[in-house]
């Protein structure tokens, strides 16, 4: 009736164009136009957590063992990498990112001003 499934699911690895500590701008959604710094990137899920973007509210009970007071907390939730665009540090505009192969390895560059991005 049902086909066999593998116990290990194949995870697709998406190479995101954003990295930790990049400054990005949101292209779509409720936070469109806002800028923030990337805190974490999940390559397998294709998501990133950006500072001060995509907040959600969580109701938490007080817990004296963890020294948490409780109440309504605000936290950042992951956002799709496809909705983010890196801001070039030299021209200070949202730009597409390319990659060069060099002897030392690969490096990223801005496609607008053609300068390297760390």
C-alpha positions in Angstrom: 0.0 0.0 0.0 2.7 2.5 1.0 6.1 2.7 -0.5 9.3 2.3 1.5 11.0 5.4 2.7 14.6 5.9 3.8 15.1 6.6 7.5 17.6 9.3 6.5 16.0 12.1 4.5 18.1 13.7 1.9 18.9 17.3 2.8 19.4 19.7 0.0 22.3 22.1 0.5 21.6 25.6 -0.7 24.5 27.9 -0.9 23.1 31.2 0.4 24.4 34.5 -0.9 24.3 36.0 2.6 26.7 35.3 5.4 26.9 36.1 9.1 27.6 39.8 9.9 26.4 41.0 6.4 24.1 44.0 6.3 21.0 43.2 4.4 17.7 44.8 3.3 14.4 43.0 3.2 12.8 42.8 -0.3 9.4 41.4 0.5 7.0 40.9 3.4 5.8 42.9 6.3 9.3 44.3 7.0 10.0 45.4 3.4 12.7 48.1 3.2 14.1 47.5 6.7 17.8 46.9 7.1 19.6 44.7 9.6 22.7 42.6 10.4 22.6 38.8 9.8 23.0 36.9 13.1 22.7 33.3 11.8 22.3 31.5 8.5 20.8 28.0 8.0 22.0 26.7 4.6 19.9 23.5 4.7 16.7 25.4 5.4 17.5 28.4 3.3 16.7 30.8 6.1 18.5 33.5 8.1 17.9 35.3 11.4 18.3 39.1 11.0 18.7 41.6 13.8 15.5 43.6 14.5 13.5 41.9 11.6 10.6 39.5 11.6 9.7 39.7 15.3 7.2 37.4 16.9 5.7 37.5 20.4 6.1 34.7 22.8 4.2 34.4 26.1 6.4 32.9 28.8 5.6 31.9 32.3 7.9 33.0 35.1 10.5 30.4 36.0 12.5 31.0 39.2 15.0 28.2 38.4 16.1 29.9 35.2 15.7 33.4 36.7 13.2 34.4 34.0 10.6 36.9 35.0 8.1 35.9 32.4 5.7 38.0 30.4 5.5 38.8 26.7 8.8 38.4 25.0 9.8 39.5 21.4 12.2 37.4 19.4 13.5 37.3 15.8 12.2 34.4 13.7 13.9 33.1 10.6 13.3 34.7 7.2 13.9 33.2 3.8 17.2 34.1 2.2 15.5 34.8 -1.1 13.8 37.8 0.5 17.1 39.4 1.5 19.7 41.4 -0.5 23.2 42.3 0.6 24.1 45.9 1.0 27.5 46.7 -0.5 29.8 48.4 2.1 31.5 50.6 -0.5 28.6 51.9 -2.5 26.0 51.6 0.3 23.3 50.2 -2.0 21.6 46.8 -2.3 23.5 44.9 -4.9 23.7 41.4 -6.3 26.7 39.3 -5.2 29.1 37.4 -7.5 32.1 35.2 -6.7 35.6 35.0 -8.0 38.0 32.1 -7.9 41.4 33.1 -6.7 44.5 31.3 -5.6 43.6 31.9 -2.0 40.1 30.6 -2.5 36.8 32.1 -3.6 35.9 35.7 -2.8 32.6 37.7 -3.1 32.2 40.9 -5.0 29.5 43.5 -5.7 28.2 43.4 -9.2 27.4 47.2 -9.2 30.8 48.6 -8.2 32.9 45.5 -8.7 34.6 45.8 -5.3 35.3 42.8 -3.0 33.0 42.1 0.0 34.6 40.6 3.1 
